[in-house]
Amino acid sequence: MRSNTDALPKPTFAFGAVLHLWVSVTVVVGMAFPLAWMLYSSFKTNQEIALAPLALPSEWQWHHWAEAWRLGDLGRLYLNSLLVTGVAVTALVLIASLAAYAFARLRFPGRDALFYLLLIGLLLPPQTVVIPLFFLLRDLQLLNSYWALILPYASWPLALTIYLLRSYYLTLERELEDAARIDGAGLFQTYAYVMFPLVRPALATVVILNLVNLWNELLFAMLFIQDDALRTLPAGLLAFSGYYIVDTRLVLAALSITTVPVLVVYFVFQRQVIAGLTTGALD
């Protein structure tokens, strides 16, 4: 005999989908709220931040950003960060693209062994090389100069950058190279005029990822630069924190000024970043 419950309509939603949505919303809110709190708290007074840390400002203090910019000399820090990060990322991408092309498309003895040896760099945290790198830069008389940051910044992310670009090169058809060689193009011409323009999605990915990471790098910037005139933004922001007292409103304003441009760049190019990361992911 058929039960009456068999005629009841089944739920139209899946529990897994609801759980996935709940977890996604929780993660997004958990990651976005500290950023939002920093932004709106930078317009509050120190008293409001202490007494009502989660509340919105009773009166928006827009002059905090201008005061933080002036007192922290953020204009000079911005120029230093732009110079160091721009030169380092440019050199990093050019070197990594050449190496990735060689590992992906050329055949030479020891290619695979050398590539896997290079990937060891993915396992080592920067803290493990700070002391030997410091002595190396000291012996080269590069400490307390822009090169003390440009050279480590252009070399330390090479392993991950080469890995991502190599994965993208492997997705390209070899017929393109064969056609270029038939037309008389040499090895470097094939790379520069045929293959390099085709990896623009991957290039956008590695440029944005390295730009964000190097823009926010603090350890090397603190240890290798002692002159305040050469400091980058992360190291320069430490001047807002005194030994006995911290002006919270100015700290949050300076952090907001530093963070917002990077977020804007990332959100503008987020599609290129996602496309570059997913292409070749299964290779």
C-alpha positions in Angstrom: 0.0 0.0 0.0 1.4 3.4 -1.0 2.0 5.9 1.8 0.5 9.3 1.8 4.0 10.8 2.4 5.1 9.7 -1.1 2.8 12.3 -2.6 4.3 15.1 -0.7 6.5 17.5 -2.8 10.2 17.2 -2.1 12.2 20.3 -1.1 13.3 22.3 -4.0 16.6 23.4 -2.5 19.6 21.3 -1.7 21.2 21.4 1.7 24.6 21.4 0.2 23.9 24.5 -1.8 22.6 26.3 1.3 25.7 25.3 3.3 28.0 26.4 0.5 26.3 29.8 0.3 26.4 30.2 4.1 30.1 29.3 4.3 30.9 31.6 1.3 29.1 34.6 2.9 30.8 33.9 6.3 34.2 33.8 4.7 33.6 37.0 2.6 32.2 38.9 5.6 35.0 37.7 7.8 37.7 38.9 5.3 36.0 42.1 4.2 34.9 43.4 7.6 38.4 44.3 9.0 39.1 46.3 5.8 35.7 48.1 6.0 36.3 48.8 9.7 39.7 50.2 9.0 38.3 52.5 6.3 35.4 54.0 8.3 37.4 54.1 11.6 40.0 56.3 9.9 37.4 59.1 9.9 36.7 58.7 13.7 38.4 60.4 16.6 40.6 58.3 19.0 37.9 58.6 21.7 35.2 57.2 19.4 37.5 54.3 18.3 38.1 53.4 22.0 34.6 53.8 23.3 32.6 52.5 20.3 35.0 50.6 18.0 32.3 49.0 15.8 30.1 52.1 15.4 30.1 54.4 12.5 31.6 57.9 13.0 29.3 60.4 14.6 31.0 63.0 12.4 33.2 62.1 9.5 36.7 63.6 10.1 37.9 63.9 6.5 41.0 65.9 7.4 42.6 62.8 9.0 43.8 61.5 5.6 45.4 64.9 4.8 47.0 65.0 8.2 48.4 61.5 7.9 49.7 62.3 4.4 51.5 65.4 5.6 52.9 64.1 8.9 54.0 60.7 7.6 55.5 62.2 4.4 53.5 59.6 2.5 54.2 61.3 -0.9 57.9 60.4 -0.6 57.1 56.9 0.6 54.8 56.4 -2.3 57.5 57.4 -4.8 60.0 55.0 -3.2 57.5 52.2 -3.3 56.6 52.9 -6.9 60.2 53.0 -7.9 61.3 49.8 -6.1 58.2 47.8 -6.9 58.0 49.0 -10.5 61.6 48.2 -11.4 61.5 44.9 -9.5 58.3 43.6 -11.1 59.4 44.6 -14.6 62.7 42.8 -14.2 61.0 39.8 -12.5 58.5 39.4 -15.3 61.0 39.7 -18.1 63.4 37.2 -16.6 60.7 34.8 -15.5 59.0 34.8 -19.0 62.3 33.9 -20.7 63.0 31.1 -18.2 59.5 29.8 -18.4 59.6 29.7 -22.2 62.9 27.8 -22.0 61.5 25.3 -19.5 58.2 24.8 -21.5 59.3 24.8 -25.2 63.1 24.1 -25.4 64.9 20.8 -24.9 68.3 20.8 -23.2 70.1 18.4 -20.8 69.0 18.6 -17.2 65.9 20.7 -18.0 63.5 18.9 -15.8 66.0 18.5 -12.9 66.8 22.2 -13.0 63.1 23.1 -13.1 62.3 20.9 -10.0 65.3 22.3 -8.2 64.0 25.8 -8.9 60.6 24.8 -7.4 62.3 24.3 -4.0 62.1 28.1 -3.8 58.3 27.7 -3.3 59.0 25.8 0.0 61.4 28.3 1.6 60.0 31.3 3.6 61.9 34.6 3.2 63.0 34.5 6.9 65.3 31.6 6.1 67.5 33.7 3.8 67.5 37.0 5.7 70.8 36.7 7.4 72.9 35.4 4.4 71.2 37.9 2.1 72.0 40.7 4.6 75.7 39.8 4.6 75.7 39.4 0.8 74.2 42.9 0.3 76.7 44.3 2.8 79.7 42.8 1.0 78.3 44.2 -2.3 77.9 47.6 -0.6 74.3 47.7 -1.6 72.7 48.1 1.9 70.7 51.2 2.4 70.1 51.7 -1.3 67.2 51.0 -3.6 69.1 48.1 -5.0 69.0 46.4 -1.6 65.3 45.9 -2.2 65.1 45.8 -6.0 67.4 42.8 -6.3 65.7 40.6 -3.7 62.3 41.6 -4.9 63.1 40.7 -8.5 64.6 37.3 -7.5 62.7 35.9 -4.6 59.3 35.4 -6.4 61.0 33.9 -9.5 60.0 30.3 -8.6 56.3 30.9 -8.5 56.3 33.3 -11.4 58.2 30.9 -13.6 55.9 28.0 -12.6 52.7 30.0 -13.6 54.1 31.2 -16.9 55.5 27.8 -17.8 52.0 26.3 -17.3 50.6 28.8 -19.6 53.3 28.3 -22.3 52.5 24.6 -22.3 48.9 25.3 -23.4 50.0 27.0 -26.6 50.1 25.1 -29.9 53.5 24.2 -31.3 52.3 24.9 -34.8 52.7 28.6 -34.0 56.4 28.1 -33.4 56.8 25.9 -36.5 55.1 28.5 -38.7 57.4 31.2 -37.3 60.5 29.1 -38.1 59.3 28.4 -41.6 59.0 32.2 -42.1 62.6 32.5 -41.1 62.2 33.7 -37.5 65.0 32.8 -35.0 64.5 31.5 -31.5 64.4 35.0 -29.8 62.2 36.4 -32.6 59.8 33.5 -32.1 59.6 34.2 -28.4 59.4 38.0 -28.7 56.9 38.3 -31.6 54.9 35.1 -31.4 54.8 33.5 -28.0 55.3 36.4 -25.6 52.2 38.4 -26.8 50.1 35.2 -26.4 50.7 34.9 -22.7 49.2 38.3 -21.8 46.6 36.8 -19.4 49.3 35.0 -17.5 51.5 38.1 -17.5 48.6 40.1 -16.0 48.2 37.5 -13.3 51.9 37.4 -12.3 52.2 41.2 -12.5 49.2 41.8 -10.2 50.2 39.1 -7.7 53.8 40.2 -7.4 52.8 43.9 -7.3 50.5 43.3 -4.4 53.0 41.1 -2.5 56.0 43.4 -3.1 54.1 46.6 -2.4 53.2 45.2 1.1 56.6 43.6 1.9 57.9 44.6 5.3 60.7 42.3 6.4 63.3 43.2 3.8 62.3 46.8 3.8 63.0 47.1 7.5 66.3 45.2 7.6 68.0 46.5 4.4 67.1 50.2 4.6 68.0 52.4 7.5 67.7 55.8 5.8 64.2 57.3 6.2 64.5 59.0 2.9 64.7 55.6 1.1 62.0 53.7 3.0 59.0 52.2 1.3 55.4 52.5 2.5 55.2 49.5 4.8 58.4 50.4 6.7 57.5 54.1 6.7 54.2 53.5 8.3 55.9 52.3 11.5 56.7 55.9 12.3 53.0 56.4 13.2 53.4 53.9 16.1 55.3 55.4 19.0 57.0 53.4 21.8 54.5 54.6 24.5 51.6 55.9 22.6 49.9 55.3 19.2 47.7 57.8 17.4 45.1 55.3 16.2 43.2 57.6 13.9 46.4 58.5 11.9 47.6 54.9 11.8 44.2 53.8 10.3 44.2 56.8 7.9 47.7 56.0 6.7 46.9 52.3 6.3 43.8 53.2 4.3 45.8 55.5 2.0 48.3 52.7 1.4 45.8 49.9 0.9 43.1 51.5 -1.3 45.2 51.9 -4.5 46.3 48.3 -4.4 42.7 47.1 -3.9 41.5 49.2 -6.8 44.2 47.8 -9.1 43.4 44.2 -8.0 39.6 44.6 -8.6 40.1 46.3 -12.0 42.3 43.3 -13.2 40.7 40.5 -11.2 39.3 38.8 -14.3 42.8 38.6 -15.9 44.2 37.3 -12.6 41.6 34.5 -12.4 42.0 33.6 -16.1 45.7 33.4 -15.8 45.5 31.2 -12.7 43.0 28.8 -14.1 44.5 28.4 -17.6 46.9 25.5 -17.5 46.0 24.5 -14.0 45.5 20.9 -14.9 48.8 20.6 -16.8 
